[in-house]
């Protein structure tokens, strides 16, 4: 389990029942330039009512994981090599196309980062919400239309604008329409893939506040994919930090923010600008980002790690418990080993 936030009451009620369990997931993109190893043995859970922040650099495998859950990977070139994605005890990877269509949108919904690519420019916004409702619910056309208009009001758009087209809305309003479509069938799990990236700063917080409010009202779980740690701090109960296709640290938001334990997690926090700092240069993570077609042996982060051990160069670490519910995939967190050897600093 990713972890239970002691302050979960501020985000909504959680319980211990796992809603989604990813087990040993491997995903590759097979291209003419080589095989891109996007997700490498990923294990992750999200419980009922939990909001999980999924963070990491571009190319870490966050979106690929989400697309795998939704079964919308481009095939080819993408290929799920092996693994399980268990949703309420059923492996989504084994469902037929018709069965998966019944899950997608009704049980699990997704919000994408650019609302312009998510909306059909030649259909009214109400019609697009109505299409989702008609696909999953046995309602008459008038009932589906009424529900579509109600959903617009739920996300703060007047029902009088139901017959407007996407180009008549601002970026923030388009994203509200996308949220209305995603929530129209009351899904149990919402995946939001950097939903505020395409929006200006003044609108981002409005959209995030709306998502947090609706998540609590609809009593659903949510996976928030982002590279913005501020977003995680604002709305997430727990955090999973991803690097080179795997989670390297996970725990409650409080635990990870107050006691980041993996060198990569600490580097991410160090790279966040501090308005109270007099320094003029931003801190960056040393070295180049990993090459997903040729991952290094051992710990994939070791070529960039400032505290690398010899064992890191040839053996991949497992998850070590830092505190109850808080784990890090780093030999420095192996207390048994660190009692016997001293860390060797390396540039």
C-alpha positions as CSV (number, residue, x, y, z in Angstrom):
1,X,0.0,0.0,0.0
2,X,1.2,3.5,-0.9
3,X,0.4,4.7,2.6
4,X,-2.2,6.3,4.8
5,X,-2.1,10.0,5.4
6,X,-2.7,10.9,9.1
7,X,-4.2,14.1,7.8
8,X,-6.4,12.3,5.2
9,X,-9.5,14.0,6.6
10,X,-8.4,17.2,4.9
11,X,-8.5,15.4,1.5
12,X,-11.4,13.0,2.0
13,X,-12.1,9.6,3.6
14,X,-9.8,6.7,2.8
15,X,-10.0,3.1,3.8
16,X,-7.6,0.1,3.6
17,X,-9.3,-1.7,0.7
18,X,-7.1,-1.7,-2.4
19,X,-8.9,-0.4,-5.5
20,X,-6.1,-0.8,-8.0
21,X,-3.0,-3.0,-7.7
22,X,-0.3,-3.0,-10.3
23,X,2.0,-6.0,-10.1
24,X,5.4,-6.5,-11.9
25,X,4.3,-4.4,-14.9
26,X,6.8,-4.1,-17.8
27,X,6.0,-1.9,-20.9
28,X,8.2,-1.4,-23.9
29,X,8.1,0.7,-27.1
30,X,9.7,-1.2,-29.9
31,X,11.0,1.2,-32.5
32,X,13.5,1.3,-35.3
33,X,15.9,3.1,-33.0
34,X,15.8,0.4,-30.4
35,X,13.6,-0.9,-27.6
36,X,12.5,1.8,-25.2
37,X,12.0,0.3,-21.7
38,X,9.4,2.6,-20.4
39,X,8.0,0.7,-17.3
40,X,10.3,-1.8,-15.6
41,X,8.7,-4.2,-13.0
42,X,6.4,-1.6,-11.5
43,X,4.5,-2.4,-8.3
44,X,1.9,0.0,-7.0
45,X,-1.4,0.2,-5.1
46,X,-4.1,2.8,-4.5
47,X,-6.7,2.4,-1.9
48,X,-10.4,3.5,-1.9
49,X,-10.7,7.2,-1.5
50,X,-6.9,7.9,-1.8
51,X,-5.4,10.6,-3.9
52,X,-1.9,9.5,-5.1
53,X,0.6,11.9,-6.5
54,X,2.7,10.3,-9.2
55,X,5.8,12.4,-9.7
56,X,9.0,12.3,-11.7
57,X,10.9,13.8,-14.6
58,X,9.6,13.7,-18.2
59,X,10.2,10.1,-19.5
60,X,10.0,8.5,-16.1
61,X,7.1,6.3,-17.3
62,X,4.2,8.1,-15.5
63,X,1.9,8.5,-18.5
64,X,2.8,5.1,-19.9
65,X,1.6,3.6,-16.6
66,X,-1.6,5.5,-16.9
67,X,-2.2,4.5,-20.5
68,X,-1.6,0.9,-19.5
69,X,-4.3,1.1,-16.8
70,X,-6.7,2.6,-19.4
71,X,-5.6,0.2,-22.1
72,X,-5.0,3.0,-24.6
73,X,-1.3,2.4,-25.3
74,X,-0.5,2.8,-29.0
75,X,0.1,-0.8,-30.2
76,X,2.4,-0.8,-32.1
77,X,4.9,0.4,-31.0
78,X,3.9,-0.1,-27.3
79,X,3.8,-3.5,-25.8
80,X,2.9,-4.7,-22.3
81,X,5.5,-7.4,-21.9
82,X,4.1,-8.8,-18.7
83,X,2.4,-7.9,-15.4
84,X,-1.0,-7.5,-13.9
85,X,-3.3,-4.5,-13.4
86,X,-5.9,-5.7,-10.9
87,X,-8.9,-3.5,-10.6
88,X,-11.2,-4.7,-7.8
89,X,-9.8,-8.2,-8.1
90,X,-10.0,-8.4,-11.9
91,X,-7.0,-8.2,-14.3
92,X,-7.7,-5.4,-16.8
93,X,-5.0,-6.7,-19.1
94,X,-7.0,-9.9,-19.6
95,X,-10.3,-8.2,-20.5
96,X,-11.6,-8.2,-24.0
97,X,-12.1,-5.0,-25.9
98,X,-15.8,-4.8,-25.3
99,X,-15.3,-5.5,-21.5
100,X,-12.6,-2.9,-21.3
101,X,-14.9,-0.3,-23.0
102,X,-17.4,-0.9,-20.2
103,X,-14.7,-0.1,-17.6
104,X,-13.1,2.8,-19.4
105,X,-15.1,5.9,-18.5
106,X,-17.6,4.2,-16.2
107,X,-15.2,2.7,-13.6
108,X,-11.9,4.4,-14.5
109,X,-11.8,7.8,-16.2
110,X,-8.9,10.0,-17.3
111,X,-8.2,13.7,-17.8
112,X,-5.5,14.6,-20.2
113,X,-3.1,17.6,-20.0
114,X,-4.3,19.4,-23.1
115,X,-8.0,19.9,-23.2
116,X,-7.9,21.0,-26.9
117,X,-6.8,17.5,-28.0
118,X,-9.5,15.9,-25.7
119,X,-12.5,17.7,-27.2
120,X,-14.1,17.4,-30.6
121,X,-14.1,20.8,-32.2
122,X,-17.3,20.2,-34.3
123,X,-19.5,19.0,-31.4
124,X,-21.1,21.1,-28.7
125,X,-19.8,20.6,-25.2
126,X,-23.1,19.2,-23.9
127,X,-23.2,16.7,-26.8
128,X,-19.8,15.4,-25.9
129,X,-20.8,14.9,-22.2
130,X,-24.0,13.3,-23.4
131,X,-22.1,10.8,-25.5
132,X,-20.2,9.5,-22.5
133,X,-23.5,9.2,-20.5
134,X,-25.3,7.4,-23.3
135,X,-22.4,5.0,-23.7
136,X,-22.6,3.8,-20.1
137,X,-26.0,4.6,-18.7
138,X,-29.4,3.4,-19.7
139,X,-31.1,6.8,-20.0
140,X,-33.3,8.4,-22.6
141,X,-31.9,11.1,-24.8
142,X,-33.7,13.8,-22.8
143,X,-32.5,12.4,-19.5
144,X,-28.9,12.2,-20.8
145,X,-29.1,15.7,-22.1
146,X,-30.4,17.0,-18.7
147,X,-27.6,15.2,-16.9
148,X,-25.0,16.7,-19.3
149,X,-26.3,20.1,-18.5
150,X,-26.2,19.4,-14.8
151,X,-22.6,18.2,-15.1
152,X,-21.7,21.6,-16.7
153,X,-23.1,23.3,-13.7
154,X,-21.3,20.9,-11.4
155,X,-18.0,22.2,-12.9
156,X,-19.0,25.8,-12.7
157,X,-20.3,26.4,-16.3
158,X,-23.7,27.9,-16.8
159,X,-26.1,25.4,-18.5
160,X,-26.9,28.2,-21.0
161,X,-23.6,27.5,-22.6
162,X,-24.4,23.8,-23.3
163,X,-24.7,24.5,-27.1
164,X,-21.4,26.3,-27.3
165,X,-18.4,24.7,-29.1
166,X,-14.9,24.2,-27.5
167,X,-13.4,27.1,-29.4
168,X,-15.8,29.4,-27.6
169,X,-14.3,28.5,-24.2
170,X,-11.0,29.6,-22.6
171,X,-8.3,27.0,-21.7
172,X,-9.5,26.7,-18.1
173,X,-13.1,26.4,-19.1
174,X,-12.2,23.7,-21.7
175,X,-10.5,21.7,-18.9
176,X,-13.7,22.1,-16.8
177,X,-15.6,20.5,-19.7
178,X,-13.1,17.6,-19.8
179,X,-13.6,17.1,-16.1
180,X,-17.4,17.1,-16.6
181,X,-17.0,14.4,-19.2
182,X,-14.7,12.3,-16.9
183,X,-17.1,12.5,-14.0
184,X,-20.3,12.2,-15.9
185,X,-20.6,8.4,-15.1
186,X,-19.3,8.7,-11.5
187,X,-16.1,6.7,-11.8
188,X,-14.5,5.1,-8.8
189,X,-11.0,6.0,-10.0
190,X,-9.9,9.2,-11.8
191,X,-6.5,9.5,-13.5
192,X,-5.4,13.1,-14.1
193,X,-2.3,13.3,-16.4
194,X,-0.8,16.8,-15.7
195,X,-4.3,18.4,-16.0
196,X,-3.1,22.0,-15.4
197,X,0.1,22.0,-17.5
198,X,-1.5,23.7,-20.5
199,X,-3.1,26.4,-18.3
200,X,-1.8,29.7,-17.1
201,X,-0.8,30.0,-13.5
202,X,-3.9,32.1,-12.5
203,X,-6.3,29.3,-13.7
204,X,-4.3,26.3,-12.5
205,X,-5.3,26.7,-8.8
206,X,-9.0,27.1,-9.7
207,X,-8.9,23.8,-11.6
208,X,-7.1,22.0,-8.9
209,X,-9.5,23.3,-6.2
210,X,-12.4,22.2,-8.4
211,X,-10.9,18.7,-8.8
212,X,-10.2,18.4,-5.1
213,X,-13.8,19.4,-4.3
214,X,-15.4,17.0,-6.8
215,X,-13.1,14.2,-5.8
216,X,-14.4,14.4,-2.2
217,X,-18.0,14.9,-3.3
218,X,-17.9,11.9,-5.6
219,X,-15.9,9.8,-3.1
220,X,-13.5,8.5,-5.7
221,X,-9.8,7.7,-5.7
222,X,-7.5,9.7,-7.9
223,X,-4.0,9.4,-9.4
224,X,-2.5,12.8,-10.0
225,X,0.3,12.6,-12.5
226,X,2.5,15.7,-12.3
227,X,6.1,17.0,-12.1
228,X,4.9,19.9,-9.8
229,X,5.6,19.1,-6.2
230,X,3.4,22.0,-5.2
231,X,0.4,20.3,-6.8
232,X,1.1,17.2,-4.8
233,X,1.4,19.1,-1.5
234,X,-1.9,20.8,-2.2
235,X,-4.2,17.8,-3.0
236,X,-2.5,14.4,-2.5
237,X,-2.6,12.0,0.4
238,X,0.4,10.0,-0.7
239,X,3.2,10.2,-3.2
240,X,4.9,7.7,-5.5
241,X,8.2,9.1,-7.0
242,X,9.1,7.4,-10.3
243,X,12.5,7.2,-12.1
244,X,13.4,5.1,-15.1
245,X,10.2,3.2,-15.2
246,X,9.9,2.3,-11.5
247,X,8.8,3.8,-8.2
248,X,11.9,4.6,-6.2
249,X,10.1,6.1,-3.1
250,X,6.5,6.0,-1.8
251,X,4.7,7.1,1.3
252,X,2.3,9.6,2.7
253,X,2.7,13.2,1.4
254,X,3.8,14.2,5.0
255,X,6.4,11.5,5.2
256,X,8.0,12.0,1.8
257,X,8.0,15.8,2.0
258,X,9.4,15.9,5.5
259,X,11.8,13.0,5.2
260,X,12.7,12.4,1.5
261,X,14.9,9.3,1.6
262,X,15.9,8.4,-2.0
263,X,18.7,10.6,-3.5
264,X,16.5,11.2,-6.5
265,X,13.6,12.4,-4.4
266,X,16.0,14.7,-2.4
267,X,17.3,16.0,-5.7
268,X,13.8,16.8,-6.9
269,X,13.1,18.8,-3.8
270,X,16.5,20.6,-4.1
271,X,15.6,21.6,-7.6
272,X,12.5,23.5,-6.5
273,X,13.2,27.3,-6.5
274,X,13.1,28.9,-3.0
275,X,12.0,32.5,-3.1
276,X,13.7,33.1,0.2
277,X,17.1,32.0,-1.1
278,X,19.6,34.7,-2.1
279,X,21.3,32.4,-4.6
280,X,20.9,33.3,-8.3
281,X,21.4,29.8,-9.7
282,X,18.9,27.0,-9.6
283,X,20.1,23.6,-8.4
284,X,19.9,20.9,-11.0
285,X,20.2,17.1,-10.9
286,X,23.7,16.2,-12.0
287,X,24.3,14.1,-15.1
288,X,22.1,13.4,-18.0
289,X,18.7,11.9,-17.9
290,X,18.7,8.1,-18.3
291,X,18.6,6.6,-21.8
292,X,15.5,4.3,-21.8
293,X,16.9,2.2,-24.6
294,X,20.0,1.4,-22.6
295,X,19.4,1.5,-18.9
296,X,22.5,1.2,-16.6
297,X,23.0,-2.0,-14.6
298,X,22.2,-2.0,-10.9
299,X,20.4,1.0,-9.6
300,X,19.3,3.0,-12.7
301,X,20.0,6.3,-10.8
302,X,23.6,5.4,-9.8
303,X,25.3,7.4,-12.7
304,X,23.7,10.6,-11.3
305,X,23.7,9.8,-7.6
306,X,26.0,11.9,-5.4
307,X,26.1,9.2,-2.7
308,X,26.5,6.0,-4.8
309,X,27.8,2.8,-3.3
310,X,29.8,0.2,-5.1
311,X,26.9,-2.3,-4.9
312,X,24.7,0.2,-6.7
313,X,26.6,-0.2,-9.9
314,X,25.8,-3.9,-10.4
315,X,22.8,-4.8,-8.1
316,X,19.3,-3.3,-8.3
317,X,18.0,-2.4,-4.8
318,X,14.7,-3.6,-3.5
319,X,12.2,-1.5,-1.5
320,X,13.4,-0.8,2.0
321,X,11.1,0.4,4.8
322,X,12.0,3.9,6.1
323,X,9.1,4.0,8.4
324,X,5.7,2.3,8.5
325,X,4.1,2.8,5.0
326,X,7.2,4.8,3.7
327,X,9.6,2.9,1.5
328,X,12.6,3.8,-0.7
329,X,14.4,1.7,-3.3
330,X,17.9,2.6,-2.2
331,X,20.7,0.6,-0.4
332,X,21.3,3.7,1.8
333,X,18.0,2.8,3.4
334,X,19.1,-0.7,4.2
335,X,19.9,-0.3,7.9
336,X,21.4,-3.8,8.2
337,X,23.9,-3.1,5.4
338,X,24.7,0.5,6.5
339,X,25.5,-0.8,10.0
340,X,28.3,-2.8,8.4
341,X,29.7,-0.4,5.8
342,X,30.2,3.3,5.4
343,X,28.8,5.2,2.4
344,X,31.3,6.1,-0.3
345,X,30.8,9.5,-1.8
346,X,31.1,9.7,-5.5
347,X,30.9,12.4,-8.0
